Each structure stands twice: as structure tokens, then as C-alpha cells.
């Protein structure tokens, strides 16, 4: 981060509130201050674009989404849980463990291709539906370029669920049973 000092009369360039709404920071070289939670929401809206990770004005690297959107009391919980994404393809539902980063994206692609019998050299289109960590509103992030933002939302939701807080989308018992039945049927076909 490229922090500089915050002045007493500063306001957040996103919500226009002062430090009464939370601490103001300067995560880049720009002269304006921001609440990290506001910056995180803004970065989420920029998912898949360079502005998700870099300031569009000074090009300084911005904090990762988890740093901006994960409540501090959930950090130890987030480190201990495995986030999952529900994947739906032609009416089939599966839960896939995810982790952010290039390796996590490569693992996600490989798992999806394996689960649905897609050729290893094929490409596929994806849209991620997730709950915004601060508001719970439903977001649709389009394209594999949004994978890290979606994985961050999944990690924050998993931490909230593990802590007994509302974590966004629920994976229903019926969906879990359907996935188990489909996996058993696939194993029976392979065994025959």
C-alpha cells in the first residue's frame, strides 16, 4: 500500500461521510481518503477489471478484497474454514472448494471440467452469483476474470456462517443430497 496521512476534515470519496462512519484511510497515493469497507464494495463492482486491484488514477496496488471487506473479528475464522462455491451446469449442482489466486483459479477450472466431462483443453463461460459481504445483496460477476472477487466473497461468507452470522447463500440439504446421489450414480457407472 502507498499510505499517506489522513487529515481531520477528510471525507470518504465514495460515501462522502467522515470518520464518524469508520476510520478513513489513504490506501494509495491519491489525495482523497476512503473507508476500507467502501473501497472494498467499489473494488467488488470493478471485479475482473484492473481497478479491482489498482487505483485507476495513481496505479498504486489496492488492498486485497478480504482486507477491505472481512470484519476483523472474523479473520481467525476465515483462516480456519474452507470456502465453497456451488456450481450449476445443466441442472446439476455441485459444491467445489475454492481458494483465490491463479492456482485456485486453475484448480477451479480443472474441477469443473472433470465434473462435467468437458475436454481438458476446452474453455467455458461462467457467471458467479454471490452475496455482497457488507450488504448481502445479490451480485452477478461475469467471466473468469471475476474468479478472485467471487472466491473472496465465498471466503467471507464461509467465515460468517462458521461464526453463526448470516453468510449469504445457503446450500440446502436437498441440494447436498442430490449431489451425493449423483456422485454415487457416477461411481456405479464407472464401476460397471
C-alpha positions in Angstrom: 0.0 0.0 0.0 1.1 3.6 -0.6 -0.5 5.2 2.5 -0.2 8.9 3.4 -1.5 10.8 6.4 -5.3 11.5 6.7 -6.5 15.0 7.6 -9.1 15.6 10.3 -11.6 17.1 8.0 -11.4 14.4 5.3 -14.4 12.6 4.0 -14.7 9.3 2.1 -14.6 9.9 -1.6 -17.2 7.1 -2.1 -19.9 7.7 0.5 -18.9 11.3 1.4 -19.1 10.5 5.2 -16.4 11.4 7.6 -14.6 9.3 10.3 -17.9 9.1 12.3 -18.7 6.2 9.8 -15.5 4.5 10.4 -11.8 5.1 10.1 -10.6 6.9 6.9 -7.5 5.7 5.1 -5.5 6.5 2.1 -4.6 3.2 0.6 -2.9 4.8 -2.5 -1.1 8.0 -3.5 -4.3 9.9 -4.3 -5.2 12.9 -2.0 -8.6 11.6 -1.1 -9.5 9.3 1.9 -11.8 6.3 1.9 -13.4 3.9 4.3 -11.9 0.5 3.6 -15.4 -1.1 3.5 -16.5 1.5 0.9 -13.3 0.8 -1.1 -14.0 -3.0 -0.9 -17.5 -2.5 -2.2 -16.2 -0.4 -5.0 -13.5 -3.0 -5.9 -16.2 -5.6 -6.0 -18.1 -3.6 -8.5 -14.9 -3.4 -10.6 -14.3 -7.2 -10.4 -12.5 -8.5 -13.4 -11.1 -5.1 -14.3 -7.7 -3.6 -13.4 -9.5 -1.2 -11.0 -10.2 -4.2 -8.8 -6.6 -4.4 -7.8 -5.1 -1.0 -8.7 -6.2 2.6 -8.3 -7.3 4.0 -11.7 -5.7 7.3 -11.0 -2.3 6.6 -9.5 -2.0 2.9 -10.4 -1.0 2.0 -6.8 -1.9 -1.5 -5.7 -5.0 -1.6 -3.6 -5.6 -3.8 -0.6 -7.0 -7.3 -1.3 -10.8 -7.6 -1.1 -10.6 -9.7 2.1 -8.6 -6.9 3.8 -11.3 -4.4 2.9 -14.5 -6.5 3.4 -13.7 -9.1 6.1 -14.7 -7.8 9.5 -11.5 -8.0 11.7 -13.2 -10.3 14.3 -13.7 -12.9 11.5 -10.1 -13.0 10.4 -9.2 -16.1 12.5 -12.3 -17.9 11.5 -11.7 -17.2 7.8 -8.2 -18.7 8.1 -9.7 -21.9 9.5 -12.6 -22.6 7.1 -12.7 -23.8 3.6 -14.9 -21.7 1.3 -17.0 -23.5 -1.3 -18.8 -22.4 -4.5 -22.0 -24.1 -5.7 -21.7 -24.9 -9.4 -24.7 -25.5 -11.5 -24.4 -27.0 -15.0 -27.4 -28.3 -17.0 -29.4 -28.7 -13.8 -26.7 -30.5 -11.9 -25.4 -28.9 -8.6 -22.0 -29.5 -7.0 -20.1 -27.8 -4.2 -16.4 -27.1 -5.1 -13.8 -25.9 -2.6 -12.1 -22.7 -3.8 -9.2 -20.5 -2.9 -8.2 -17.2 -4.5 -5.2 -16.7 -6.8 -4.0 -18.1 -10.1 -3.5 -21.6 -8.7 -7.0 -21.5 -7.1 -8.5 -20.5 -10.5 -6.6 -23.3 -12.3 -7.9 -25.8 -9.7 -11.5 -24.5 -10.1 -11.3 -24.8 -13.9 -9.9 -28.3 -13.7 -12.6 -29.4 -11.2 -15.4 -28.0 -13.3 -14.1 -29.7 -16.5 -13.7 -33.0 -14.7 -17.2 -32.9 -13.0 -19.0 -32.2 -16.2 -16.9 -34.2 -18.6 -15.5 -31.2 -20.5 -12.3 -31.7 -22.6 -9.3 -30.5 -20.6 -8.4 -28.0 -23.4 -11.9 -26.6 -23.6 -12.9 -23.2 -22.3 -16.3 -22.3 -20.7 -18.3 -19.3 -19.8 -19.0 -18.6 -16.1 -21.1 -16.2 -14.0 -20.7 -16.1 -10.3 -23.6 -15.2 -8.1 -22.6 -14.2 -4.6 -23.8 -12.2 -1.7 -22.1 -8.8 -1.2 -20.2 -9.2 2.1 -21.3 -5.9 3.6 -25.0 -5.7 2.4 -26.0 -9.2 1.5 -27.3 -8.0 -1.9 -27.1 -10.5 -4.7 -24.2 -9.8 -7.1 -23.6 -11.4 -10.5 -20.0 -11.3 -11.6 -19.5 -12.3 -15.2 -16.4 -14.0 -16.6 -13.4 -16.0 -15.2 -11.7 -12.6 -14.6 -14.0 -12.2 -11.6 -12.9 -15.5 -10.0 -10.8 -13.8 -7.3 -13.6 -11.5 -6.3 -16.1 -14.4 -6.2 -13.6 -16.5 -4.2 -13.2 -13.7 -1.7 -17.0 -13.4 -1.3 -17.1 -17.2 -0.8 -14.4 -17.0 1.9 -16.1 -14.1 3.8 -19.5 -15.9 3.6 -17.9 -19.1 4.9 -16.3 -17.3 7.8 -19.7 -15.6 8.6 -21.5 -18.9 8.5 -18.9 -20.6 10.7 -19.2 -17.8 13.2 -23.0 -18.1 13.3 -23.6 -14.9 11.3 -25.6 -14.6 8.1 -23.3 -15.7 5.3 -25.3 -15.1 2.2 -26.5 -18.1 0.1 -27.3 -21.3 1.8 -26.6 -24.8 0.3 -29.8 -26.6 1.1 -29.9 -30.1 2.4 -31.8 -31.2 -0.7 -29.0 -29.9 -2.9 -26.4 -31.7 -0.8 -28.4 -35.0 -1.1 -28.8 -34.5 -4.8 -25.1 -34.1 -5.2 -24.3 -37.2 -3.2 -26.8 -39.3 -5.2 -25.3 -38.0 -8.5 -21.8 -38.9 -7.3 -22.9 -42.3 -6.2 -24.6 -42.9 -9.6 -21.4 -41.8 -11.4 -19.3 -44.2 -9.3 -21.7 -47.0 -10.1 -21.4 -46.3 -13.8 -17.6 -46.2 -13.6 -17.5 -49.5 -11.6 -19.7 -51.3 -14.2 
